């Protein structure tokens, strides 16, 4: 582990992970090991500082010239639990309170491509999100919500194609053409291998499904963001801000290269790529992180991949405030943390924002917590002044120096991933780097070098436990009953035929989404479709 005054061999670690120096050391560091000076002046500005204009390459100051003066960011609240019916009620509640987009949370079985009746899923159905097994579930989840009037983000990865297609089918039933659908499928499985573990297939078939979705949406769902390349989960696992930028953009490089290798035009698919970043408490480093990532991606797309379309070089991103920063102790302090993180995201130019509920360190958010989180965004938009001007920290000695430093350190880390053959081949390296950073976080908290209010300072003996959302265990049995009825009331021979057709296509190289769509339309379940592909692709087993 890198420490202050370490040998030259530890210099690389010092550039991405904060050193452990103890609480009495007068120096201050960001979590990325960037030492913060007591005072910044004009001498600290980068020599070649060229801010440019917002809406112009390399988009350091934002991807739109007028930013929030023209339109505020999309206000989403990540939501979903128990049944499709209960989730539908929460979506309607959030929309009624002023949410301008939906963000769909799925339970663990759905994220793993398993039906709720799979024995592995006992006790997990509807716990961390909504259970979506069938087209009937998706229909219920969006009952009474016109899909041509909302933008829906889906936090789904390995089975992303299935959930997009179910959404498209429900839109079709509503009379909403696919060309009118707006939203995002996360569809980023590389980060699952590294940070979360919710994968199904090995990387090769997974990359095929990812780029199949790129191609399908370009032809059929042109306003859909085909992927949300996620640094969020790297940060949740414990990486630093610099590592988050480097590993996220490395994943983006891998997806772009895979799509080009498939024969897709970078100027056709790249405008629908989106990114997903974490928001943490150090406002200034977070603002710098967002600005640096935007600038880096613009250069990567133009110089490495030859993109000529302006939109193909723009990094558009969603931000979620940091779940790992929330504390179970004194949970109402989280309201302040979330407000700071949201402020940083807005000042950094996010296109979409989710603010966490203050009780999420303890349970899924209650309606009260979700409303406070949404109101936090609305206060930021209308009362803070952060939305009144574009890139409000531009020209700050401190922020410009941080932006330059984050970019320089992240570029070195991307070069290391490149040397290892790219993200697909560097999974073990990336995981090790994140583990090192996470250990450092824990040590700095343990010794009191970093302060977490209510946890290692200003501690109170009496525990504060707010009213919590509790998922009724009965909802799992009801979901199993619905699934049993669904499977018993369909043409079984047609289901078997569709699944076999999918296996045959999986052995070839054709785009799989039309066959998946037909299978789901003919009442195959999510688990059956994913299982048919797993019969051909196999299941990923980590080797480290």
Phi, psi and omega in degrees: 000134182289137176228163179300137180079016182288170181289170180300331181295337181265003186298322182297319179293323181298336184278350181231350183227136180295139178287159175259109186239350180094158186288343183267356179286129185286347182287158178233138181229148166283172180294347179267007179084009178281118180284133183262123179285158178293329184213139177247146181222182180303330181295341181272353178290144176303140183299325183257031182301120177221093186292328184067194181249148173299142182085002180234146179308135005264023170066026176306322186267003178130157184272352178233141184297318185262349180044234190281352173295331180270316183202130178289164178299161175286126181264108181247150170232117180300120188208148178153131176195159175056246186258166176299325180294314180294323178293321176302320179294321178292320179299315180295323178298313181297318178298323181291338181266002174111005175298140183251007176198160179252148176228114192265120177262132180251151178286169185299316177303317179297318180296334179265005179070032181247143172286154182298337181273002175293134182304333180294343189264001183303124179088355183249352185291121177075011186278312183255006181173191183273144176273120176238101180260332192215172175297330177298320179296315180295322178299317180292320182300329183245021177298126178078007178246106183293118188285352174272000183241359178231157172251128186240124175259135181241117178276081184215141189234279184305316177265026187304319182300319181297316183290322175300315184291324174297319178296317179297318179296320178293321175301318178300319178296329178281353185084016180261115180294150182302330181291348181261350183286137179231138178160197185213137163256134182300305166056027182245092185272341178304318180290340175292319178298329187267318195237338188236321178090007180267067180245167175236298190263165173296165185302322182302301178298327179297315179296327176297313179297321179299312182284333171301321179292321175306309185295316182297314182292324178301324181273326191241327184231069194293341181265005184271135172281117192281344180203149172239095187287118202251118166266347184307313187284332172299316181292323177297327179283344174127010181284164177274175180296317179297316178298322179300314179297311186296312185286329177292313180292328175297319175299316178301318178301317180296318180292319179297315180297320179297320179292319177296319178298333178284346180103008180277150178276129183300325180287343177275313187267331187296328179298342181259008173281139176230165181234162185221113183243161178269150173246122181246183193281334181284092188307316189288318176295323181293317176301315179297320180300313181295318181293318180295317182299320180297314181294318180297315183296321179301316179291320178301313185291321182283315189272326181271322188249356175071025179295136179248336177288134178302316183294334178287344180257358182275132172265107175258138186215153172257145176238138168239136178296157194285112176298323183289344178276347181286143181244143174286331177284138179044061190299335180292342172300335181296335178298319179291316179302314182297321179296317178296316182294319177295320177301316179297318180297319180292316179293337177273355172092033180295151176267343185204146185216135169243128176253129184288153171286146185294342184261010188285351171285350184245329185190176170300148187292140171286169175301320181298314181294320179296321180292319177299319179297319178292317178299328176302315178297320182292324174295317177302318184290323192247346185236337189279337186086353182295335182266002187281334182220157184279134174050064190296340180267002181303136178087351176298129178306314183295307186291322179294321176295319178295317180302315181295320182291318177300315180299314183297315182290321179293321179298322177297322181288323176298320178300323178294317177298318177301317181299331180274000178101013178096173188301321183299323181270351185251019184302315182295319178298312182298316179300319179296319178297317180293319178300319178298315180296317180298320177298319179297316175308308185298318180294319181294324175291318186299318183269359177083013175293317174254136183258132170241111186299127180089352181247305177241009171201150184059043183280145176242145183288319184280128179283137175260116180239105179287170173298131186246153174282125179240123180283125180294122179304336181294336182296330178293315179297321180295322177295319178296322178295317179296319181293320178298316179295319179300312183289335179276349186240062180202170179277100187294325179294321178294320178301312180299321180296314182296320180292323178290322175300322180293319178298318181298314180294325180297333179284346179258215184228005180293159174297128187273345189295321177300321179290322177296318180299315181294321179296316179293322178296326180271019168078028163286148179271166178303313182296324179292318180295311180295325179293323178297318178290325178294330175303328182266315187278334187083181182243140181288134175232115181297149182251010181224000000 
